Structures are given as C-alpha cells and as structure tokens.
C-alpha cells in the first residue's frame, strides 16, 4: 500500500461572509498512520466508513503539525502522480492569499 496525499480546507460558517475560510493544507499520510487511525476509529466509532482512516489520519497529522485551525473541514485526495505535486509545501497552513497565489 502506498502513501496518500490530501488537500484539507477549513472553514467556520459562523463567521461573516468573506471571513469563513480558515486556511488549507496538504498532508501526506503513510499506511502506518492510516492503520493507527483505523485502530482508534474502530475503538471509538463502530460504524466508521471503510477507508475513513486515511482522512482521519490526515486530520490527526494536520493537528499535530499545527495546520488544523479547527472548524469544518473538506478533504480531497490528490493523485500521487499529479505533475504539480512538488510545487506544494506539505504540513503548513496556507492562507487565502497563499491558495490564490497558487493559481498562477
């Protein structure tokens, strides 16, 4: 099994419009981290979905690295073969300006 990469985007819908985005980060998760998350999920959440351990591990790692500001989160798995993957810094909370600057 290979590593997986996730884009995590955080928001707080209780904030005023235009201030809801809290940041985003890229997180690389190893199979060992996913297994550890799976074991914890099985103890705490009996009905956890299959494969959910990967996102759970990404969130836990983001918290540990200080790039999880809280709020709601959306996640997208990024293909490891993505040609621009090397452009991204992993494990760092990116601001709106950082994310918008990636478009160019």
C-alpha positions in Angstrom: 0.0 0.0 0.0 1.3 3.5 -0.9 1.1 6.9 0.8 -1.8 9.1 0.1 -2.0 12.9 -0.2 -4.9 15.0 1.0 -5.9 18.7 0.5 -7.7 19.8 3.6 -9.7 23.0 3.6 -11.0 24.5 6.8 -13.9 27.0 7.4 -16.1 28.4 10.1 -19.6 29.1 8.8 -20.4 31.1 11.9 -18.1 33.9 10.8 -19.3 36.6 8.4 -19.1 36.0 4.7 -15.7 36.7 3.4 -14.1 35.6 6.7 -15.2 32.0 6.8 -12.2 30.4 5.1 -9.6 29.5 7.9 -6.9 28.0 5.6 -5.9 24.9 3.8 -3.0 22.4 3.9 -1.6 19.5 2.0 -0.9 16.4 4.1 0.9 13.2 3.2 -0.3 10.1 5.0 1.6 6.8 5.3 -0.1 3.4 5.5 1.1 3.1 9.1 -0.6 6.4 10.1 -3.8 5.1 8.4 -3.6 1.8 10.3 -3.1 3.7 13.6 -6.1 5.9 12.8 -8.2 2.8 11.8 -7.5 1.1 15.1 -8.5 4.3 17.0 -11.6 4.7 14.9 -12.7 1.1 15.5 -12.5 1.7 19.2 -14.4 5.0 19.2 -16.7 4.8 16.2 -18.1 1.3 15.5 -19.7 2.4 12.2 -16.8 4.3 10.8 -16.8 4.0 7.0 -14.2 1.8 5.2 -11.3 4.0 4.1 -12.2 6.8 6.5 -9.0 6.1 8.4 -7.0 7.9 5.7 -8.8 11.2 6.2 -8.8 10.6 10.0 -5.0 10.2 9.8 -4.7 13.3 7.7 -6.7 15.3 10.2 -4.7 14.0 13.1 -1.4 14.7 11.4 -2.6 18.3 10.5 -3.4 18.8 14.1 0.0 17.6 15.2 1.8 19.8 12.7 -0.2 22.9 13.7 -2.0 23.3 10.4 -5.5 22.4 11.6 -7.2 25.7 12.7 -10.4 23.9 13.6 -13.9 24.5 12.1 -15.4 22.4 9.4 -13.1 20.5 7.0 -13.4 19.3 3.4 -10.9 16.9 2.1 -9.8 15.8 -1.4 -7.4 13.0 -2.2 -4.7 14.2 -4.6 -3.2 11.7 -7.0 0.4 11.0 -6.2 1.1 11.2 -10.0 -0.2 14.8 -10.1 2.6 16.6 -12.1 2.5 19.8 -10.0 2.6 18.0 -6.6 6.2 19.0 -6.0 5.1 22.7 -6.0 3.2 22.3 -2.8 4.5 22.7 0.7 3.2 19.9 3.0 2.1 20.3 6.6 1.8 24.1 6.5 -1.5 26.1 6.9 -1.9 28.2 3.8 -3.9 31.5 3.9 -6.4 32.6 1.3 -3.6 34.7 -0.4 -1.3 31.6 -0.4 -4.0 29.5 -2.1 -5.0 32.2 -4.6 -1.3 32.7 -5.4 -1.1 29.0 -6.5 -3.4 29.7 -9.4 -0.7 31.5 -11.3 
